[in-house]
Structure formats: C-alpha cells, structure tokens
Amino acid sequence: MKGIQVAEYVKGPEKLKVTDLPDPKPGHNDYLIEVHAAATNFFDVLQIQGKYQHQPPFPWVGGAEFAGVVLATPSGSVKPKFPVGSRVFGATQGAYATKATARESMMLPVPKGWTFQEAAGLFVTAPTSYGALVVRAGVKSGDYVLVHAAAGGVGLAAVQVAKAFGATVIATAGTARKLEVAKSFGADHVVDYRDENWPEIVKKLTPKGKGVDIVYDPVGMVDKSTKCTAWNGRILIVGFAAGKIEKVAMNKVLLKNISLVGIHWGQYSVHEKQTVVSVWQGIVKLIAEGKFRGTEFTDKEFVGLESVPDALSALASRGTWGKVVVKVPQDWQSKLPTAKLFSSSIRRTLRSSATGLSVAAAATLSKKNSTYHTELQSLGSRKMHNKVVIIGSGPAAHTAAIYLARAELKPVLYEGFMANGIAAGGQLTTTTDVENFPGFPKGIMGQELMDQMRAQSERFGTNIIGETVATLDLSAHPFRYSTEWSPEEVHTADAIILATGASARRLGLPGEDKYWQNGISACAVCDGAVPIYRNKHLVVIGGGDSAAEEALFLTKYGSHVTVLVRKDKLRASSIMAKRLLGHSKVTVRYNTVGAEVKGDSKGLMSQMVVKNVVTGELETLEASGLFYAIGHDPATTLVKGQLETDTEGYVVTKPGTTYTSVEGVFAAGDVQDKRYRQAITSAGSGCMAALDAEKFLAEIEETTEEHGKAKNGSL
C-alpha cells in the first residue's frame, strides 16, 4: 500500500512523504479498511511535530479520520457488524494511507446519500460540537449562542446543532468568505472578530443587550467573550487550551455568574460510554431530518496522498473553512481506464451498511486476496431466504436467537441502525446500572448486558445484520421484507419473530437530554433503587395507574415523592388513587406540569421547575430524580394494518403464547407487553417465541414431507 509514515518528528507538513509500505496487519478485533477519503485536523499537525498529548511510538502512519470500504472483517468476530463491502467512516491511527485497520467501536456506516469525502470529516467534529452544546451546555430553544471560528470544522457543526435545537446563532470569523460560509450553514448573524468592538456588536444583537446564553469557543477567546455573555451564561472551552486563555480574569466570570465548561470528547469513551451512544443517536437523528450536512471544504480539491502536506498546510494557515478532506484514489483507479471493465454486479454504488461491494473493493479482492473469495461469492447473491428472521436487538430478540441457533435453525437477526432512535440493544442501552437481572449480583451496565447477549447470540451462530428492516409483507407465505438501505432487494422468510420493543414517551423538557439517566428515567422499577435516588426527593409525572404504581414503588427508596398531574384529578383507578393519596411519603400536585430540569456541578439532576397550568406560576423544587409515567409507544409501524393490535398499538398475542393474528409471525418483548416491560420478562417471551417458531417450522417441514410422499405415490 501507499502511506505517509512518520519515522521521526518533522518541522512541518511540507516534510511529509508518501512511500510504499507493507499492508497493515489487522489484529484479532480489527477491520481492514480500503481508505477512500481522509480528513485533516489541527492535532495531526501537532502530532507530526511531537507536540500533541498522544504520540504513538515510531514509526507510525499519520492521519486519524477516514471513510472507506471494509475489505476484511475481524478474525475474532463470527458475525461482524460491518460485512465486507460496507461503506464506513471513523477514526484510527493511520488514515493517511490507501489501507488502514480500525476497531468496530470506532466506526459507523456512511449516512445514506453522503459521499466518502463528506463522511470522512464527521467522526471527530460532529460529536465534539453536539456533546459540547447539548450535553455540557444544555442548549435549548430560545437560547442565543455565540460560535467562535464558526467556519471551522467544529464551528460549522456547532452552528448546525445550535440551529437544530432552536437557538439563535451569532457566528464569528476572520474573513469575508468564512462569514459567508457560516451564514450558508444557518448562522442568523455574522460578526468579524477582527473588529476590536466585536463583543459590543454581539451584545447588541441579543434581546435588550443582555448578552449570549452560550459561547462556543474552540480558539481561546474566553476573556473577551465574558463581555458579551449573559448573566448565568455558559462558556464552552472546546479543544486544546493554550496562550491567553490560561489567564482569564476570574472577576469577570464571578460578576456574571458565568460557568466555564470544558469538553474533551475523546475521554467520553473512557468515562461515559453511554453518552457516546446518546450523542451519536442525536447526530444521526439530525442527519435523517436534514438538519445536519457535511462540512467538507470545497473551494479547492485535494486529491491523492501526495496532497496531504498541502492540505495540512492550508489548514494550519487558517486559509480554509470546514473540514479539509483529502480524496484517496486507490492503485486500481490510476491503472484502469474505466469501471466498465467490471460486471454490473460489482459496479453498483454501495449504500450505507449494505453488503454489496464497491468497484474498488471488488477489484482489490479479485487481484490477489483469495482469502476473501468465498465472501465475495456469498455476497453476489442479493436475495436471501431464511427459515426464521428476528427483527429487534433487545433481550427478547437475542434470547430468541440463542434458542433458535442452538436448535440449528440458523436465525437471522436484524438489529437495525438507530431503529426507533435507539442504538442496537434497545432501551437497556439508555440505562446505567441494572441490578435486577438474575446472574449479576453486583449489577451490570445496561450497554454491557446487551453486549454480552449479542456475543452469546453470535457464539451459537446467529447471523446478526446491522440494517433496519424497512418493509415487511405478511400477506402471503413465505413472508417478504426489504431493508432500509437496499429497498429494491426483497428477501423471504418462513417465520418472523417481531421483537421491536417500545419507546418510553418523553416530554422534551429543557434539560431532559442532559439529565437523562443522570436523574431522569422512564422506569422506576428498573432504576429506582440506584444510589443517586436513595433518601432523596423524587418527582413522578403522570396521573394514571402506572404513575401511581411508580410513585408507590419509589417510596421504598426516596425520602418523599411528588406526583405531578396535569388535570385536576387522577386518572388512576379508585383503589390505586386511594393508596397513592393515603401514603405519608407522597404529595400529589394537581394542575401542575414540569417546566425545566436543572442540575448540579456533578452533572446530576438537583432541581425541578414546575408550572401551575391555571395560574401560570413557576416554582422550583429540590429533586434528585424525575420519573416519566406517561406511557410507551410500541414500535409497530412495520406491521400496522397487518397484525392485530390493541387500542394502544401493542401487538395482540394469543394468551400464554407469542402467536399473533398471522400464522408464522410471533411477537416477543415490549412490542406486545404493556404491563411488565422488564428485561427479564422480555427475555422470557423471547424464549417462548423461539419455541413457538421452532414448533411452527417443524410442522411446515412435516407438511412438506407428507405432500412430497403423496405426490410420489400418485406418480
């Protein structure tokens, strides 16, 4: 392969050279990636000079952000998340090369409709800006947000995130072109910070000159920013801090009650893995809604690894905007006159998470990588038929998969990519400690529990596919379905297990995203015993039986429970209402709703602002926990009008079984359970669904054999 190897520190990018290097050797858990685009970052410039806080041992290949095609999957994974041919983007050491290795945890599928160049600059900048504004600063509708260096990579990402949350954005930059770019990405106002009076200009752009609520600062302009920051404002310090930023006058911070908030996004994968998941959930949602687009620099094109020094120099001189991305042609592209040399079966463009091969990957594989020949052959057939397909990724889905795989039925499980706005693994991935799942006396993190379930499914041979099932036709047997990324490819199955789950309804209160699972929950039984709630004042929102049950359960752990009811009476049954109102540790407040959630310096919820809907009066309560009991929405859109559902949308199953109204379709977990909604009950119903499906398939097989015998006899 070709790459830019650093064997000693250099003074600047111009000293970097492209050389022929051995192909990287993937580790047990590594993917081999064909790099099609690599993004540049300021820390790349620092790293080649030996000035960055993370310096790999010599020799090493430069670059960190990439986008490309999977050439080989990890030898240690039976069913990898990204099959050969998948279009992926991510971060790894060694992106300035035609090939690189990367871990699964550091990759995501290229968003639908995005180019490699657009995706290459997404992995570091997007979550940094989203994490800073949403997680650290709690941006909300109505806020005024000042984004410094707004035409930079993280700056343009910040402009888009702030706008998506309903904020008014004031962008600063140092050239007319950069101000123009910031405006084109959604900034409401632009200010040239070469003007010495820019703080006053910014302040005048806010209502009554109060100043901005949030300052997003990746360049160290904290001291001057205090002049245009509002009372109780937040200044986000993003990235590497040095120079004048280290000498901020604290009296300015104190006089306005300003919070200085730092973010080191890379450390979240060490200290708060769940936050990484929720941040990417938010980003994917914005992309899907058309509220976030790629920030690739387009004024000049950088093609080939030989252009990396020029790209880094342009970045370092601040003459560019957005993400400076280098397009990385492969060896085959410079030698072959046209893609028409290849058959149509491998010329097609890849979709995100699809299992087809790009021309690049096919060419590489066909030349010499005979190791992957069987994979190429298996991917050539696009239509699949399976005995049983499981749709879902939670405890019900994986329990069903384990039972079916051990029964030699070769189940296929579609775990989905951000299906229902939740990462693969379902609602457990949005929780922290799980203390009531049998077998884990010390408790286990929700994400870890689902990781172990997934690994167990893989161990027994379940084929796990990271795509979302988009259509499902249950009108005839075998059942037909297609996926989100390949809608034209129709697959079939003899049996379907629907385990798509349900999502807890949220209210979208200010502070909700920030304190979700840091004080806010939708399941008292799941989370009520967690230490942060013990002997604390807790709040429950809801007026039905579920709210009453949740509140009464919480009295075992909290010092007091306040129940907020929007109407002037409870909807709960008379017996539940009587129990609730008669409990000494419960206060019911009628005509009251939640208005905002606030927290402490530790990032935990500490206060709840409530509003009387009759008088409009606001009141702040001391509260360390908020539990929503306003219902769930079952994920049944896929089968709407095809399966019998109840008035709330839950799939109706035959009592004591997982049989649905369509023979051969089984439902398990929260998609059909609106009463218990626990991980253990979901797992139990997953077992039931597997056994029911196994029996159904056996009956089909027996019927087929009998028909065969009858036909042979008649002949």
Salt bridges, closest charged atoms under 4 A:
ASP20 OD1 - LYS2 NZ 2.91
ASP23 OD2 - LYS99 NZ 2.92
ASP30 OD1 - ARG103 NE 2.67
GLU34 OE1 - HIS36 NE2 2.61
GLU65 OE1 - LYS323 NZ 2.61
ASP143 OD1 - LYS140 NZ 3.31
ASP143 OD2 - ARG234 NH2 3.68
GLU180 OE1 - ARG177 NH1 3.12
ASP188 OD1 - LYS163 NZ 3.01
ASP192 OD2 - ARG194 NH2 2.58
GLU196 OE1 - LYS224 NZ 3.15
ASP213 OD1 - LYS210 NZ 3.00
ASP223 OD2 - LYS252 NZ 3.41
GLU289 OE2 - LYS285 NZ 2.67
GLU289 OE1 - LYS291 NZ 3.40
ASP299 OD1 - ARG177 NH2 2.85
GLU415 OE1 - ARG454 NE 3.01
GLU458 OE2 - ARG454 NH1 3.46
GLU488 OE2 - ARG348 NH2 3.32
GLU488 OE2 - ARG351 NH1 3.35
GLU489 OE2 - ARG348 NH2 3.55
GLU489 OE1 - ARG382 NH2 3.00
ASP494 OD2 - HIS385 NE2 3.31
ASP513 OD1 - ARG506 NH1 3.76
GLU619 OE1 - ARG589 NH2 2.71
ASP633 OD1 - ARG505 NE 2.88
ASP646 OD2 - LYS674 NZ 2.90
GLU648 OE2 - LYS674 NZ 3.06
